């Protein structure tokens, strides 16, 4: 490694250690090339000439960390993203969930909440929302606040509506929100079923049992050890025969949780927790 690259890598290590020590967020086991790019983008956007200068301010000013956090977390989300996944949930998983008297659904790494509202709409259309608690978790406070508000740019809803239709939507997406000049706001009956909360897959423990966990396109940013840790949390949280949905580039192969989960809809990366022997 070139000496300059070694120095940058050492500075990044120190920055991540400071974040963990001061703010108790652990990015030390995120995939390094992607994380390094995002830290560099943050350094430039926040106006610091070096990582050392950023570190100095970050240690003493929580506002700097809040600004940095928006770069470190991936806040890209859409409603009914990958419609075939949602159609598989509707057609294959929902009939099993309907047998429970009450439901808990965990949307892990929820970003700004679009997936949580997609889940609420799906459950509403299948008659299950009124007996469901949806937990939507992330580590970015600003994203969680946006999710709680349930307000999104109206211009995005053309693509959202197309995804909803392809996912097997039973009506019109417009039935679930009101509009202002530029925003769509989801109805209270959806918002009141979703609890947006701070939770880190790197440092926090399981908080509730769930029948369904969705964590899509999050694990791809984790190194193998952190993937393994997160999957072990999901296995612990799932009830017997509960379901786990991952992103299309994510896998349980070669993890300690592989033996506890079996493919349910393999092509959509939906897994089921194995029952008791």
N, C-alpha and C positions, 0 to 999 in steps of 0.2 A: 504494500500500500504506500502511496506517495505520502511524504511527511505532512503536506497540507491536508490531505484527506484524513490522515490519522488525527490531526489536531481538531478538525471539524467533527469527527466522530466522537472524540473525547469530550468536546464541548456539548455535543448533543446528549451524551451519557450524563454529564453533569446537570444539564437542564432537566432531564427526565427524573433524576434523583431529587432535585430541588422540588419539582412538582409533587413527587410522592411524599417527600418529607414535610412540606409546608401545607399542601392542599389535599393530601391523601387520595389523589387520583394516580393510578398506576398505568403508565403508557410504556413501561420498560420492555414489554413483551409484544408490542405491536410490530408488524412487519416493517423492517427498517427502511427500505428504499422509499416506500410510500410515506412513512412518517417523516423522514428526512425532507422530502419535497414539501410537505405541508408546513413543517416548522420554518423552512426557508421562505415560503410564501408569507407566513405570519410575520416573520422578522421584517421583511420588506414592507408589507402593508402597514405594520404598526410603527414603522419609521425608525428602526434600530439599525445601527451600522454593523453590528456583530451579535452573535449568540451570547457572548459574554455580557454585552450591554443589556440585552433582553433579560438575561438571568438576574442581573443586579436589580432591575426594577421589579421583576416578577416576585422576588423574595419578599418585598416590602409593600407591594400594592396589589390587592386582590383584583382591582379593575383590570390590570394588565393580564392577569391569569384568565379572567372572564373573556377578554378579547382573544387571547391565544386559544382558549378552549374551542371557540367556534371553528378554528382551523384544524385542530387535532381530531375532532369528531367529524364523521361523514354525515352531513345533514341533507342527503339526497333521497327524496322519497316521492312516491306518486300513489294515487288511489288505484287500487286493484292492479298494481304492477305485476306483470306476468300473468295475464288473465287466466291462462290454463291452470295455474296453481289454485286460483280462487274457485274455478269451476270444479276442480278436484275436491277442494274442501266442501263445497256445496253438495256435490253428488255422492262423495265417498265417505267423508268424515262426519258431516252433520247428522246423518241417520244414526250414528253411534252416540254422538253427543246428546241427541234428543232423548236418549234413555235415562239421562241423569235428572234428578229433581232440581238441582241447581248447578251452575257452571261457573268455573273460574278460568279465564283466558289470559295468558301473559304474552304481551307483545314486547319483546326485549329489543333494546336499541331502536326505540320508536321514532327517533328524530323529531320532526315537527308534527307528527301525529296522523299523517294521511293513512297509514296502514291500520291504525287503531279505529279510525272512522270507517274504513272499508270493512273491517271486521264487525263493527256495530251494525252496519247496514245489512251485511250478509245474515247475521243472526236475527235481525229484525224481520227480514223477509222469510226466514224459516221458522218464525214464531218462538224464538229462544231468547231474545234480548232481555225481556222482562225478568228472566231468572238467571241472568248472567252478570258477573262482575268482570270487567276488562281492566287489567293492570297494564298500563303503558309506561315503560321505564326507559330512561336515558340518563346520561351524566351531564348534559348541557342544559343549564337552567333556562336560558333564553328559548331554546327549542321547546322545552316542556311548557313554558308559559304560552307560547304560540299554540301548542296543542290544546291547552286548556281553553283558550279563547275560541278555538274551532273556526277561525276566520282565515280564509285563503283567497288569493288573487283569483278573481272571476275568470280571467283570461285562461287559466289552467283547466277549466272545467270542460272544455271541448274534448281534450284528450282523456280526462278522467271519465267522461261519459262514454267514450268509445271503449275504454277498458272495462267499465261496468257492464256494458252490453255484451262484450266478448266473454266476460266472466259468468254470464248466465243471469244477469240482473232481471228481475221480474217486473220492473216498471220503468220509471224514469228517475235518474239520479236527482233531478230537480225537486222531487218530492221530499228530499231530505235536508234542504237548506233554504234559507231566505237570502235575498240579495240586497246590496246597496249599489251605489254607482260603480264601484270597482271590486267589491268583495262578495264572497259567498260565506254565510255563517251557518254552520250545522245546527239543526234543531236541538232544543234542550233535551228531548227524550233520548237523543244519542249521547250528548255530552254528559248527562247525569249517570250513564252506565260505565263511563271510563274514568279511572283514577290515574292521573299522570303523576309519577313519582320519580325521585332521584334514586338510581340504583346502578352500581358498577359491576359488570361481570368479572372484573379483575379483582375486586377487593371485598365485595359484599356477599352475604350468604343468602340462602333461600328464605323467602318471606311468606310464602303461601303454597298450598297444594293447588295444582292446576290440571284440568282435563286436556287443555290444548295450549301449547307454547309455539309462538311464531318468532323466529329470530332469523331474518332473511338478509343476506348480504352484509352481515356484520363479522362473522368469523373469518372471512377472507382477509381481513385487516389484522388478524391476530397471528402470532407465531404459533407453532404446533403446541407448545406447552400451555399457552393461554387458551387455545382452542379446546384442548383436553380438559382444562379446568372449567371452562364455560359449559361444555357438554355435560360434565359431571353435575353441575348445578341443575341443569335441565332434567337430567335423569332423577335427581333427588326430588325435584319439585313435582314431577309428573306423578299422577295417580297410576295405579296399576292399569295397564292397557290404555294409558293416555297417549296423546299424539304430539309430535314435534315436526314443525315445518322449517326447512332451511332454504337457503338460496340455491340457485341452479348450479353454481360452481363450488358448492360446499359439500362436505362429506363427513361421515362418521368413521370411515375406514382408518385403520391404524391408530385409533384412539382407545382409551380404556373404557369408553362407554359403548363400544361397538357390540359387545356381547349383551348389553341390556336393551338394545333397540333392534327392531327388525323393520325392513322396508315394508311400507304399506301401499303407497303409490310411488314406486321407485322413480319413475320418470319425472315426478314433480318434487322429489326430495322430501316426501312426507314419510315419517317413521312412526312406529308405534312401540311403546314400552312393553317389553315382554311381561307376561303374567307370572304369578308365583308358580314354582314347580308343582 
